[in-house]
Amino acid sequence: RRSATRMLYLHVGQAGNEVGSAFWRLAASEGPPAGRVFDEKGRCRAVFVDTEPKVIHGVAAAIGTSRVHPQCMLAEQSGRG
């Protein structure tokens, strides 16, 4: 019996989210969602973290908001500047 492997991709900071955005756009364009990359609803198996909400929302817009679960976009500005 083969066990299913689950992966989660974590993208942190502006650079991490920019790389993540490019990765997910490419993954989405390559055909049907793969089980290791996307969940059963076609959403990214990823968490996006940044202190700037604009960065996170830009990633979601680039990938497609239906591909990112709202609870997987973490943005917090407390403690800044």
mmCIF file of the N, C-alpha and C atoms, coordinates in Angstrom:
data_MODEL
# 
_entry.id   MODEL 
# 
loop_
_atom_site.group_PDB 
_atom_site.id 
_atom_site.type_symbol 
_atom_site.label_atom_id 
_atom_site.label_alt_id 
_atom_site.label_comp_id 
_atom_site.label_asym_id 
_atom_site.label_entity_id 
_atom_site.label_seq_id 
_atom_site.pdbx_PDB_ins_code 
_atom_site.Cartn_x 
_atom_site.Cartn_y 
_atom_site.Cartn_z 
_atom_site.occupancy 
_atom_site.B_iso_or_equiv 
_atom_site.pdbx_formal_charge 
_atom_site.auth_seq_id 
_atom_site.auth_comp_id 
_atom_site.auth_asym_id 
_atom_site.auth_atom_id 
_atom_site.pdbx_PDB_model_num 
ATOM 1   N N  . ARG A 1 1  ? 0.832   -1.176 0.000   1.00 0.00 ? 1  ARG A N  1 
ATOM 2   C CA . ARG A 1 1  ? 0.000   0.000  0.000   1.00 0.00 ? 1  ARG A CA 1 
ATOM 3   C C  . ARG A 1 1  ? 0.881   1.245  0.000   1.00 0.00 ? 1  ARG A C  1 
ATOM 4   N N  . ARG A 1 2  ? 0.585   2.154  -0.886  1.00 0.00 ? 2  ARG A N  1 
ATOM 5   C CA . ARG A 1 2  ? 1.380   3.364  -1.022  1.00 0.00 ? 2  ARG A CA 1 
ATOM 6   C C  . ARG A 1 2  ? 0.756   4.507  -0.231  1.00 0.00 ? 2  ARG A C  1 
ATOM 7   N N  . SER A 1 3  ? 1.558   5.198  0.558   1.00 0.00 ? 3  SER A N  1 
ATOM 8   C CA . SER A 1 3  ? 1.027   6.328  1.318   1.00 0.00 ? 3  SER A CA 1 
ATOM 9   C C  . SER A 1 3  ? 1.147   7.608  0.506   1.00 0.00 ? 3  SER A C  1 
ATOM 10  N N  . ALA A 1 4  ? 0.189   8.485  0.684   1.00 0.00 ? 4  ALA A N  1 
ATOM 11  C CA . ALA A 1 4  ? 0.193   9.757  -0.036  1.00 0.00 ? 4  ALA A CA 1 
ATOM 12  C C  . ALA A 1 4  ? 1.144   10.729 0.655   1.00 0.00 ? 4  ALA A C  1 
ATOM 13  N N  . THR A 1 5  ? 1.952   11.383 -0.133  1.00 0.00 ? 5  THR A N  1 
ATOM 14  C CA . THR A 1 5  ? 2.865   12.391 0.395   1.00 0.00 ? 5  THR A CA 1 
ATOM 15  C C  . THR A 1 5  ? 2.226   13.755 0.197   1.00 0.00 ? 5  THR A C  1 
ATOM 16  N N  . ARG A 1 6  ? 2.181   14.534 1.235   1.00 0.00 ? 6  ARG A N  1 
ATOM 17  C CA . ARG A 1 6  ? 1.629   15.887 1.163   1.00 0.00 ? 6  ARG A CA 1 
ATOM 18  C C  . ARG A 1 6  ? 2.757   16.884 1.344   1.00 0.00 ? 6  ARG A C  1 
ATOM 19  N N  . MET A 1 7  ? 2.735   17.901 0.521   1.00 0.00 ? 7  MET A N  1 
ATOM 20  C CA . MET A 1 7  ? 3.758   18.935 0.607   1.00 0.00 ? 7  MET A CA 1 
ATOM 21  C C  . MET A 1 7  ? 3.077   20.269 0.857   1.00 0.00 ? 7  MET A C  1 
ATOM 22  N N  . LEU A 1 8  ? 3.793   21.160 1.515   1.00 0.00 ? 8  LEU A N  1 
ATOM 23  C CA . LEU A 1 8  ? 3.330   22.513 1.734   1.00 0.00 ? 8  LEU A CA 1 
ATOM 24  C C  . LEU A 1 8  ? 4.486   23.442 1.383   1.00 0.00 ? 8  LEU A C  1 
ATOM 25  N N  . TYR A 1 9  ? 4.201   24.431 0.586   1.00 0.00 ? 9  TYR A N  1 
ATOM 26  C CA . TYR A 1 9  ? 5.215   25.396 0.179   1.00 0.00 ? 9  TYR A CA 1 
ATOM 27  C C  . TYR A 1 9  ? 5.026   26.653 1.016   1.00 0.00 ? 9  TYR A C  1 
ATOM 28  N N  . LEU A 1 10 ? 6.114   27.176 1.563   1.00 0.00 ? 10 LEU A N  1 
ATOM 29  C CA . LEU A 1 10 ? 6.075   28.366 2.408   1.00 0.00 ? 10 LEU A CA 1 
ATOM 30  C C  . LEU A 1 10 ? 6.871   29.468 1.724   1.00 0.00 ? 10 LEU A C  1 
ATOM 31  N N  . HIS A 1 11 ? 6.210   30.607 1.494   1.00 0.00 ? 11 HIS A N  1 
ATOM 32  C CA . HIS A 1 11 ? 6.857   31.751 0.845   1.00 0.00 ? 11 HIS A CA 1 
ATOM 33  C C  . HIS A 1 11 ? 6.833   32.917 1.824   1.00 0.00 ? 11 HIS A C  1 
ATOM 34  N N  . VAL A 1 12 ? 8.022   33.425 2.176   1.00 0.00 ? 12 VAL A N  1 
ATOM 35  C CA . VAL A 1 12 ? 8.136   34.467 3.197   1.00 0.00 ? 12 VAL A CA 1 
ATOM 36  C C  . VAL A 1 12 ? 8.867   35.673 2.632   1.00 0.00 ? 12 VAL A C  1 
ATOM 37  N N  . GLY A 1 13 ? 8.328   36.863 2.902   1.00 0.00 ? 13 GLY A N  1 
ATOM 38  C CA . GLY A 1 13 ? 8.960   38.111 2.484   1.00 0.00 ? 13 GLY A CA 1 
ATOM 39  C C  . GLY A 1 13 ? 8.691   38.424 1.022   1.00 0.00 ? 13 GLY A C  1 
ATOM 40  N N  . GLN A 1 14 ? 9.075   39.615 0.626   1.00 0.00 ? 14 GLN A N  1 
ATOM 41  C CA . GLN A 1 14 ? 8.799   40.052 -0.738  1.00 0.00 ? 14 GLN A CA 1 
ATOM 42  C C  . GLN A 1 14 ? 9.479   39.163 -1.776  1.00 0.00 ? 14 GLN A C  1 
ATOM 43  N N  . ALA A 1 15 ? 10.755  38.872 -1.582  1.00 0.00 ? 15 ALA A N  1 
ATOM 44  C CA . ALA A 1 15 ? 11.472  38.038 -2.554  1.00 0.00 ? 15 ALA A CA 1 
ATOM 45  C C  . ALA A 1 15 ? 10.889  36.629 -2.594  1.00 0.00 ? 15 ALA A C  1 
ATOM 46  N N  . GLY A 1 16 ? 10.623  36.043 -1.431  1.00 0.00 ? 16 GLY A N  1 
ATOM 47  C CA . GLY A 1 16 ? 10.041  34.703 -1.388  1.00 0.00 ? 16 GLY A CA 1 
ATOM 48  C C  . GLY A 1 16 ? 8.687   34.650 -2.063  1.00 0.00 ? 16 GLY A C  1 
ATOM 49  N N  . ASN A 1 17 ? 7.889   35.693 -1.883  1.00 0.00 ? 17 ASN A N  1 
ATOM 50  C CA . ASN A 1 17 ? 6.574   35.734 -2.507  1.00 0.00 ? 17 ASN A CA 1 
ATOM 51  C C  . ASN A 1 17 ? 6.645   35.994 -4.004  1.00 0.00 ? 17 ASN A C  1 
ATOM 52  N N  . GLU A 1 18 ? 7.634   36.756 -4.440  1.00 0.00 ? 18 GLU A N  1 
ATOM 53  C CA . GLU A 1 18 ? 7.805   36.966 -5.887  1.00 0.00 ? 18 GLU A CA 1 
ATOM 54  C C  . GLU A 1 18 ? 8.220   35.666 -6.577  1.00 0.00 ? 18 GLU A C  1 
ATOM 55  N N  . VAL A 1 19 ? 9.135   34.940 -5.969  1.00 0.00 ? 19 VAL A N  1 
ATOM 56  C CA . VAL A 1 19 ? 9.539   33.635 -6.519  1.00 0.00 ? 19 VAL A CA 1 
ATOM 57  C C  . VAL A 1 19 ? 8.346   32.683 -6.489  1.00 0.00 ? 19 VAL A C  1 
ATOM 58  N N  . GLY A 1 20 ? 7.616   32.685 -5.372  1.00 0.00 ? 20 GLY A N  1 
ATOM 59  C CA . GLY A 1 20 ? 6.432   31.837 -5.246  1.00 0.00 ? 20 GLY A CA 1 
ATOM 60  C C  . GLY A 1 20 ? 5.384   32.157 -6.293  1.00 0.00 ? 20 GLY A C  1 
ATOM 61  N N  . SER A 1 21 ? 5.174   33.425 -6.540  1.00 0.00 ? 21 SER A N  1 
ATOM 62  C CA . SER A 1 21 ? 4.201   33.845 -7.549  1.00 0.00 ? 21 SER A CA 1 
ATOM 63  C C  . SER A 1 21 ? 4.568   33.303 -8.931  1.00 0.00 ? 21 SER A C  1 
ATOM 64  N N  . ALA A 1 22 ? 5.843   33.417 -9.292  1.00 0.00 ? 22 ALA A N  1 
ATOM 65  C CA . ALA A 1 22 ? 6.301   32.890 -10.586 1.00 0.00 ? 22 ALA A CA 1 
ATOM 66  C C  . ALA A 1 22 ? 6.144   31.373 -10.639 1.00 0.00 ? 22 ALA A C  1 
ATOM 67  N N  . PHE A 1 23 ? 6.484   30.689 -9.549  1.00 0.00 ? 23 PHE A N  1 
ATOM 68  C CA . PHE A 1 23 ? 6.363   29.232 -9.500  1.00 0.00 ? 23 PHE A CA 1 
ATOM 69  C C  . PHE A 1 23 ? 4.909   28.797 -9.687  1.00 0.00 ? 23 PHE A C  1 
ATOM 70  N N  . TRP A 1 24 ? 3.980   29.434 -8.961  1.00 0.00 ? 24 TRP A N  1 
ATOM 71  C CA . TRP A 1 24 ? 2.580   29.015 -9.025  1.00 0.00 ? 24 TRP A CA 1 
ATOM 72  C C  . TRP A 1 24 ? 1.938   29.366 -10.355 1.00 0.00 ? 24 TRP A C  1 
ATOM 73  N N  . ARG A 1 25 ? 2.329   30.482 -10.965 1.00 0.00 ? 25 ARG A N  1 
ATOM 74  C CA . ARG A 1 25 ? 1.806   30.795 -12.307 1.00 0.00 ? 25 ARG A CA 1 
ATOM 75  C C  . ARG A 1 25 ? 2.247   29.729 -13.295 1.00 0.00 ? 25 ARG A C  1 
ATOM 76  N N  . LEU A 1 26 ? 3.512   29.319 -13.214 1.00 0.00 ? 26 LEU A N  1 
ATOM 77  C CA . LEU A 1 26 ? 4.026   28.279 -14.102 1.00 0.00 ? 26 LEU A CA 1 
ATOM 78  C C  . LEU A 1 26 ? 3.331   26.950 -13.835 1.00 0.00 ? 26 LEU A C  1 
ATOM 79  N N  . ALA A 1 27 ? 3.189   26.584 -12.581 1.00 0.00 ? 27 ALA A N  1 
ATOM 80  C CA . ALA A 1 27 ? 2.535   25.314 -12.229 1.00 0.00 ? 27 ALA A CA 1 
ATOM 81  C C  . ALA A 1 27 ? 1.100   25.293 -12.726 1.00 0.00 ? 27 ALA A C  1 
ATOM 82  N N  . ALA A 1 28 ? 0.386   26.412 -12.607 1.00 0.00 ? 28 ALA A N  1 
ATOM 83  C CA . ALA A 1 28 ? -1.007  26.478 -13.047 1.00 0.00 ? 28 ALA A CA 1 
ATOM 84  C C  . ALA A 1 28 ? -1.129  26.406 -14.566 1.00 0.00 ? 28 ALA A C  1 
ATOM 85  N N  . SER A 1 29 ? -0.126  26.914 -15.265 1.00 0.00 ? 29 SER A N  1 
ATOM 86  C CA . SER A 1 29 ? -0.191  26.932 -16.731 1.00 0.00 ? 29 SER A CA 1 
ATOM 87  C C  . SER A 1 29 ? 0.200   25.603 -17.366 1.00 0.00 ? 29 SER A C  1 
ATOM 88  N N  . GLU A 1 30 ? 0.767   24.694 -16.582 1.00 0.00 ? 30 GLU A N  1 
ATOM 89  C CA . GLU A 1 30 ? 1.278   23.450 -17.135 1.00 0.00 ? 30 GLU A CA 1 
ATOM 90  C C  . GLU A 1 30 ? 0.246   22.340 -17.257 1.00 0.00 ? 30 GLU A C  1 
ATOM 91  N N  . GLY A 1 31 ? -1.006  22.644 -17.049 1.00 0.00 ? 31 GLY A N  1 
ATOM 92  C CA . GLY A 1 31 ? -2.031  21.620 -17.232 1.00 0.00 ? 31 GLY A CA 1 
ATOM 93  C C  . GLY A 1 31 ? -2.830  21.366 -15.972 1.00 0.00 ? 31 GLY A C  1 
ATOM 94  N N  . PRO A 1 32 ? -3.436  20.193 -15.895 1.00 0.00 ? 32 PRO A N  1 
ATOM 95  C CA . PRO A 1 32 ? -4.295  19.887 -14.753 1.00 0.00 ? 32 PRO A CA 1 
ATOM 96  C C  . PRO A 1 32 ? -3.518  19.945 -13.441 1.00 0.00 ? 32 PRO A C  1 
ATOM 97  N N  . PRO A 1 33 ? -4.166  20.425 -12.392 1.00 0.00 ? 33 PRO A N  1 
ATOM 98  C CA . PRO A 1 33 ? -3.484  20.518 -11.100 1.00 0.00 ? 33 PRO A CA 1 
ATOM 99  C C  . PRO A 1 33 ? -2.985  19.160 -10.613 1.00 0.00 ? 33 PRO A C  1 
ATOM 100 N N  . ALA A 1 34 ? -1.760  19.129 -10.187 1.00 0.00 ? 34 ALA A N  1 
ATOM 101 C CA . ALA A 1 34 ? -1.157  17.898 -9.661  1.00 0.00 ? 34 ALA A CA 1 
ATOM 102 C C  . ALA A 1 34 ? -1.452  17.795 -8.170  1.00 0.00 ? 34 ALA A C  1 
ATOM 103 N N  . GLY A 1 35 ? -1.642  16.576 -7.673  1.00 0.00 ? 35 GLY A N  1 
ATOM 104 C CA . GLY A 1 35 ? -1.988  16.348 -6.279  1.00 0.00 ? 35 GLY A CA 1 
ATOM 105 C C  . GLY A 1 35 ? -0.967  16.864 -5.286  1.00 0.00 ? 35 GLY A C  1 
ATOM 106 N N  . ARG A 1 36 ? 0.281   16.866 -5.645  1.00 0.00 ? 36 ARG A N  1 
ATOM 107 C CA . ARG A 1 36 ? 1.307   17.337 -4.706  1.00 0.00 ? 36 ARG A CA 1 
ATOM 108 C C  . ARG A 1 36 ? 1.442   18.843 -4.691  1.00 0.00 ? 36 ARG A C  1 
ATOM 109 N N  . VAL A 1 37 ? 1.003   19.498 -5.745  1.00 0.00 ? 37 VAL A N  1 
ATOM 110 C CA . VAL A 1 37 ? 1.178   20.944 -5.861  1.00 0.00 ? 37 VAL A CA 1 
ATOM 111 C C  . VAL A 1 37 ? -0.117  21.684 -5.524  1.00 0.00 ? 37 VAL A C  1 
ATOM 112 N N  . PHE A 1 38 ? -1.248  21.161 -5.975  1.00 0.00 ? 38 PHE A N  1 
ATOM 113 C CA . PHE A 1 38 ? -2.544  21.773 -5.725  1.00 0.00 ? 38 PHE A CA 1 
ATOM 114 C C  . PHE A 1 38 ? -3.429  20.803 -4.946  1.00 0.00 ? 38 PHE A C  1 
ATOM 115 N N  . ASP A 1 39 ? -4.352  21.344 -4.160  1.00 0.00 ? 39 ASP A N  1 
ATOM 116 C CA . ASP A 1 39 ? -5.280  20.479 -3.435  1.00 0.00 ? 39 ASP A CA 1 
ATOM 117 C C  . ASP A 1 39 ? -6.398  20.014 -4.369  1.00 0.00 ? 39 ASP A C  1 
ATOM 118 N N  . GLU A 1 40 ? -7.354  19.284 -3.825  1.00 0.00 ? 40 GLU A N  1 
ATOM 119 C CA . GLU A 1 40 ? -8.428  18.737 -4.646  1.00 0.00 ? 40 GLU A CA 1 
ATOM 120 C C  . GLU A 1 40 ? -9.332  19.804 -5.246  1.00 0.00 ? 40 GLU A C  1 
ATOM 121 N N  . LYS A 1 41 ? -9.292  21.015 -4.727  1.00 0.00 ? 41 LYS A N  1 
ATOM 122 C CA . LYS A 1 41 ? -10.085 22.127 -5.270  1.00 0.00 ? 41 LYS A CA 1 
ATOM 123 C C  . LYS A 1 41 ? -9.273  22.996 -6.218  1.00 0.00 ? 41 LYS A C  1 
ATOM 124 N N  . GLY A 1 42 ? -8.036  22.599 -6.506  1.00 0.00 ? 42 GLY A N  1 
ATOM 125 C CA . GLY A 1 42 ? -7.188  23.347 -7.418  1.00 0.00 ? 42 GLY A CA 1 
ATOM 126 C C  . GLY A 1 42 ? -6.481  24.526 -6.783  1.00 0.00 ? 42 GLY A C  1 
ATOM 127 N N  . ARG A 1 43 ? -6.455  24.577 -5.448  1.00 0.00 ? 43 ARG A N  1 
ATOM 128 C CA . ARG A 1 43 ? -5.772  25.674 -4.748  1.00 0.00 ? 43 ARG A CA 1 
ATOM 129 C C  . ARG A 1 43 ? -4.338  25.279 -4.426  1.00 0.00 ? 43 ARG A C  1 
ATOM 130 N N  . CYS A 1 44 ? -3.472  26.282 -4.399  1.00 0.00 ? 44 CYS A N  1 
ATOM 131 C CA . CYS A 1 44 ? -2.053  26.073 -4.098  1.00 0.00 ? 44 CYS A CA 1 
ATOM 132 C C  . CYS A 1 44 ? -1.887  25.465 -2.713  1.00 0.00 ? 44 CYS A C  1 
ATOM 133 N N  . ARG A 1 45 ? -0.983  24.507 -2.605  1.00 0.00 ? 45 ARG A N  1 
ATOM 134 C CA . ARG A 1 45 ? -0.605  23.977 -1.290  1.00 0.00 ? 45 ARG A CA 1 
ATOM 135 C C  . ARG A 1 45 ? 0.519   24.863 -0.767  1.00 0.00 ? 45 ARG A C  1 
ATOM 136 N N  . ALA A 1 46 ? 0.152   26.098 -0.414  1.00 0.00 ? 46 ALA A N  1 
ATOM 137 C CA . ALA A 1 46 ? 1.168   27.074 -0.031  1.00 0.00 ? 46 ALA A CA 1 
ATOM 138 C C  . ALA A 1 46 ? 0.631   28.043 1.012   1.00 0.00 ? 46 ALA A C  1 
ATOM 139 N N  . VAL A 1 47 ? 1.567   28.603 1.772   1.00 0.00 ? 47 VAL A N  1 
ATOM 140 C CA . VAL A 1 47 ? 1.279   29.688 2.699   1.00 0.00 ? 47 VAL A CA 1 
ATOM 141 C C  . VAL A 1 47 ? 2.177   30.851 2.298   1.00 0.00 ? 47 VAL A C  1 
ATOM 142 N N  . PHE A 1 48 ? 1.578   32.030 2.167   1.00 0.00 ? 48 PHE A N  1 
ATOM 143 C CA . PHE A 1 48 ? 2.291   33.232 1.779   1.00 0.00 ? 48 PHE A CA 1 
ATOM 144 C C  . PHE A 1 48 ? 2.325   34.175 2.976   1.00 0.00 ? 48 PHE A C  1 
ATOM 145 N N  . VAL A 1 49 ? 3.531   34.619 3.385   1.00 0.00 ? 49 VAL A N  1 
ATOM 146 C CA . VAL A 1 49 ? 3.700   35.444 4.584   1.00 0.00 ? 49 VAL A CA 1 
ATOM 147 C C  . VAL A 1 49 ? 4.480   36.708 4.227   1.00 0.00 ? 49 VAL A C  1 
ATOM 148 N N  . ASP A 1 50 ? 3.964   37.862 4.668   1.00 0.00 ? 50 ASP A N  1 
ATOM 149 C CA . ASP A 1 50 ? 4.680   39.123 4.466   1.00 0.00 ? 50 ASP A CA 1 
ATOM 150 C C  . ASP A 1 50 ? 4.139   40.157 5.436   1.00 0.00 ? 50 ASP A C  1 
ATOM 151 N N  . THR A 1 51 ? 4.915   41.200 5.676   1.00 0.00 ? 51 THR A N  1 
ATOM 152 C CA . THR A 1 51 ? 4.443   42.289 6.522   1.00 0.00 ? 51 THR A CA 1 
ATOM 153 C C  . THR A 1 51 ? 3.626   43.298 5.728   1.00 0.00 ? 51 THR A C  1 
ATOM 154 N N  . GLU A 1 52 ? 3.670   43.209 4.416   1.00 0.00 ? 52 GLU A N  1 
ATOM 155 C CA . GLU A 1 52 ? 2.932   44.116 3.543   1.00 0.00 ? 52 GLU A CA 1 
ATOM 156 C C  . GLU A 1 52 ? 1.746   43.391 2.908   1.00 0.00 ? 52 GLU A C  1 
ATOM 157 N N  . PRO A 1 53 ? 0.519   43.741 3.271   1.00 0.00 ? 53 PRO A N  1 
ATOM 158 C CA . PRO A 1 53 ? -0.648  43.111 2.648   1.00 0.00 ? 53 PRO A CA 1 
ATOM 159 C C  . PRO A 1 53 ? -0.659  43.265 1.125   1.00 0.00 ? 53 PRO A C  1 
ATOM 160 N N  . LYS A 1 54 ? -0.103  44.379 0.633   1.00 0.00 ? 54 LYS A N  1 
ATOM 161 C CA . LYS A 1 54 ? -0.083  44.630 -0.811  1.00 0.00 ? 54 LYS A CA 1 
ATOM 162 C C  . LYS A 1 54 ? 0.684   43.534 -1.550  1.00 0.00 ? 54 LYS A C  1 
ATOM 163 N N  . VAL A 1 55 ? 1.772   43.054 -0.966  1.00 0.00 ? 55 VAL A N  1 
ATOM 164 C CA . VAL A 1 55 ? 2.573   41.992 -1.589  1.00 0.00 ? 55 VAL A CA 1 
ATOM 165 C C  . VAL A 1 55 ? 1.753   40.709 -1.684  1.00 0.00 ? 55 VAL A C  1 
ATOM 166 N N  . ILE A 1 56 ? 1.106   40.339 -0.596  1.00 0.00 ? 56 ILE A N  1 
ATOM 167 C CA . ILE A 1 56 ? 0.312   39.115 -0.552  1.00 0.00 ? 56 ILE A CA 1 
ATOM 168 C C  . ILE A 1 56 ? -0.846  39.174 -1.542  1.00 0.00 ? 56 ILE A C  1 
ATOM 169 N N  . HIS A 1 57 ? -1.540  40.319 -1.566  1.00 0.00 ? 57 HIS A N  1 
ATOM 170 C CA . HIS A 1 57 ? -2.672  40.453 -2.478  1.00 0.00 ? 57 HIS A CA 1 
ATOM 171 C C  . HIS A 1 57 ? -2.218  40.479 -3.936  1.00 0.00 ? 57 HIS A C  1 
ATOM 172 N N  . GLY A 1 58 ? -1.022  41.005 -4.183  1.00 0.00 ? 58 GLY A N  1 
ATOM 173 C CA . GLY A 1 58 ? -0.466  40.976 -5.530  1.00 0.00 ? 58 GLY A CA 1 
ATOM 174 C C  . GLY A 1 58 ? -0.173  39.560 -5.996  1.00 0.00 ? 58 GLY A C  1 
ATOM 175 N N  . VAL A 1 59 ? 0.319   38.737 -5.096  1.00 0.00 ? 59 VAL A N  1 
ATOM 176 C CA . VAL A 1 59 ? 0.577   37.330 -5.417  1.00 0.00 ? 59 VAL A CA 1 
ATOM 177 C C  . VAL A 1 59 ? -0.728  36.634 -5.749  1.00 0.00 ? 59 VAL A C  1 
ATOM 178 N N  . ALA A 1 60 ? -1.741  36.838 -4.913  1.00 0.00 ? 60 ALA A N  1 
ATOM 179 C CA . ALA A 1 60 ? -3.043  36.204 -5.143  1.00 0.00 ? 60 ALA A CA 1 
ATOM 180 C C  . ALA A 1 60 ? -3.642  36.648 -6.477  1.00 0.00 ? 60 ALA A C  1 
ATOM 181 N N  . ALA A 1 61 ? -3.497  37.926 -6.802  1.00 0.00 ? 61 ALA A N  1 
ATOM 182 C CA . ALA A 1 61 ? -4.016  38.429 -8.074  1.00 0.00 ? 61 ALA A CA 1 
ATOM 183 C C  . ALA A 1 61 ? -3.264  37.816 -9.253  1.00 0.00 ? 61 ALA A C  1 
ATOM 184 N N  . ALA A 1 62 ? -1.956  37.641 -9.117  1.00 0.00 ? 62 ALA A N  1 
ATOM 185 C CA . ALA A 1 62 ? -1.150  37.074 -10.206 1.00 0.00 ? 62 ALA A CA 1 
ATOM 186 C C  . ALA A 1 62 ? -1.467  35.598 -10.439 1.00 0.00 ? 62 ALA A C  1 
ATOM 187 N N  . ILE A 1 63 ? -1.688  34.871 -9.355  1.00 0.00 ? 63 ILE A N  1 
ATOM 188 C CA . ILE A 1 63 ? -1.975  33.436 -9.459  1.00 0.00 ? 63 ILE A CA 1 
ATOM 189 C C  . ILE A 1 63 ? -3.430  33.200 -9.823  1.00 0.00 ? 63 ILE A C  1 
ATOM 190 N N  . GLY A 1 64 ? -4.279  34.027 -9.277  1.00 0.00 ? 64 GLY A N  1 
ATOM 191 C CA . GLY A 1 64 ? -5.730  33.853 -9.395  1.00 0.00 ? 64 GLY A CA 1 
ATOM 192 C C  . GLY A 1 64 ? -6.277  33.621 -8.004  1.00 0.00 ? 64 GLY A C  1 
ATOM 193 N N  . THR A 1 65 ? -7.167  34.492 -7.562  1.00 0.00 ? 65 THR A N  1 
ATOM 194 C CA . THR A 1 65 ? -7.644  34.416 -6.180  1.00 0.00 ? 65 THR A CA 1 
ATOM 195 C C  . THR A 1 65 ? -8.325  33.091 -5.860  1.00 0.00 ? 65 THR A C  1 
ATOM 196 N N  . SER A 1 66 ? -8.867  32.420 -6.848  1.00 0.00 ? 66 SER A N  1 
ATOM 197 C CA . SER A 1 66 ? -9.508  31.123 -6.596  1.00 0.00 ? 66 SER A CA 1 
ATOM 198 C C  . SER A 1 66 ? -8.473  30.031 -6.319  1.00 0.00 ? 66 SER A C  1 
ATOM 199 N N  . ARG A 1 67 ? -7.216  30.280 -6.625  1.00 0.00 ? 67 ARG A N  1 
ATOM 200 C CA . ARG A 1 67 ? -6.146  29.300 -6.401  1.00 0.00 ? 67 ARG A CA 1 
ATOM 201 C C  . ARG A 1 67 ? -5.470  29.435 -5.040  1.00 0.00 ? 67 ARG A C  1 
ATOM 202 N N  . VAL A 1 68 ? -5.839  30.463 -4.264  1.00 0.00 ? 68 VAL A N  1 
ATOM 203 C CA . VAL A 1 68 ? -5.219  30.682 -2.957  1.00 0.00 ? 68 VAL A CA 1 
ATOM 204 C C  . VAL A 1 68 ? -6.312  30.717 -1.884  1.00 0.00 ? 68 VAL A C  1 
ATOM 205 N N  . HIS A 1 69 ? -6.190  29.852 -0.899  1.00 0.00 ? 69 HIS A N  1 
ATOM 206 C CA . HIS A 1 69 ? -7.144  29.860 0.218   1.00 0.00 ? 69 HIS A CA 1 
ATOM 207 C C  . HIS A 1 69 ? -6.890  31.112 1.050   1.00 0.00 ? 69 HIS A C  1 
ATOM 208 N N  . PRO A 1 70 ? -7.952  31.854 1.426   1.00 0.00 ? 70 PRO A N  1 
ATOM 209 C CA . PRO A 1 70 ? -7.760  33.101 2.177   1.00 0.00 ? 70 PRO A CA 1 
ATOM 210 C C  . PRO A 1 70 ? -6.979  32.927 3.482   1.00 0.00 ? 70 PRO A C  1 
ATOM 211 N N  . GLN A 1 71 ? -7.097  31.786 4.134   1.00 0.00 ? 71 GLN A N  1 
ATOM 212 C CA . GLN A 1 71 ? -6.371  31.567 5.380   1.00 0.00 ? 71 GLN A CA 1 
ATOM 213 C C  . GLN A 1 71 ? -4.896  31.285 5.161   1.00 0.00 ? 71 GLN A C  1 
ATOM 214 N N  . CYS A 1 72 ? -4.476  31.164 3.918   1.00 0.00 ? 72 CYS A N  1 
ATOM 215 C CA . CYS A 1 72 ? -3.064  30.896 3.606   1.00 0.00 ? 72 CYS A CA 1 
ATOM 216 C C  . CYS A 1 72 ? -2.317  32.149 3.178   1.00 0.00 ? 72 CYS A C  1 
ATOM 217 N N  . MET A 1 73 ? -2.960  33.311 3.324   1.00 0.00 ? 73 MET A N  1 
ATOM 218 C CA . MET A 1 73 ? -2.325  34.599 3.021   1.00 0.00 ? 73 MET A CA 1 
ATOM 219 C C  . MET A 1 73 ? -2.194  35.349 4.337   1.00 0.00 ? 73 MET A C  1 
ATOM 220 N N  . LEU A 1 74 ? -0.998  35.377 4.884   1.00 0.00 ? 74 LEU A N  1 
ATOM 221 C CA . LEU A 1 74 ? -0.758  35.980 6.193   1.00 0.00 ? 74 LEU A CA 1 
ATOM 222 C C  . LEU A 1 74 ? 0.028   37.279 6.042   1.00 0.00 ? 74 LEU A C  1 
ATOM 223 N N  . ALA A 1 75 ? -0.612  38.385 6.413   1.00 0.00 ? 75 ALA A N  1 
ATOM 224 C CA . ALA A 1 75 ? 0.039   39.694 6.332   1.00 0.00 ? 75 ALA A CA 1 
ATOM 225 C C  . ALA A 1 75 ? -0.225  40.431 7.635   1.00 0.00 ? 75 ALA A C  1 
ATOM 226 N N  . GLU A 1 76 ? 0.809   40.967 8.218   1.00 0.00 ? 76 GLU A N  1 
ATOM 227 C CA . GLU A 1 76 ? 0.680   41.685 9.486   1.00 0.00 ? 76 GLU A CA 1 
ATOM 228 C C  . GLU A 1 76 ? 1.609   42.882 9.468   1.00 0.00 ? 76 GLU A C  1 
ATOM 229 N N  . GLN A 1 77 ? 1.087   44.056 9.783   1.00 0.00 ? 77 GLN A N  1 
ATOM 230 C CA . GLN A 1 77 ? 1.903   45.255 9.766   1.00 0.00 ? 77 GLN A CA 1 
ATOM 231 C C  . GLN A 1 77 ? 2.310   45.715 11.155  1.00 0.00 ? 77 GLN A C  1 
ATOM 232 N N  . SER A 1 78 ? 1.894   45.055 12.193  1.00 0.00 ? 78 SER A N  1 
ATOM 233 C CA . SER A 1 78 ? 2.223   45.530 13.533  1.00 0.00 ? 78 SER A CA 1 
ATOM 234 C C  . SER A 1 78 ? 3.725   45.556 13.762  1.00 0.00 ? 78 SER A C  1 
ATOM 235 N N  . GLY A 1 79 ? 4.186   46.566 14.475  1.00 0.00 ? 79 GLY A N  1 
ATOM 236 C CA . GLY A 1 79 ? 5.596   46.676 14.793  1.00 0.00 ? 79 GLY A CA 1 
ATOM 237 C C  . GLY A 1 79 ? 6.437   47.339 13.731  1.00 0.00 ? 79 GLY A C  1 
ATOM 238 N N  . ARG A 1 80 ? 5.815   47.788 12.655  1.00 0.00 ? 80 ARG A N  1 
ATOM 239 C CA . ARG A 1 80 ? 6.577   48.444 11.589  1.00 0.00 ? 80 ARG A CA 1 
ATOM 240 C C  . ARG A 1 80 ? 6.689   49.918 11.845  1.00 0.00 ? 80 ARG A C  1 
ATOM 241 N N  . GLY A 1 81 ? 7.778   50.487 11.409  1.00 0.00 ? 81 GLY A N  1 
ATOM 242 C CA . GLY A 1 81 ? 8.091   51.819 11.325  1.00 0.00 ? 81 GLY A CA 1 
ATOM 243 C C  . GLY A 1 81 ? 7.681   52.907 12.111  1.00 0.00 ? 81 GLY A C  1 
# 
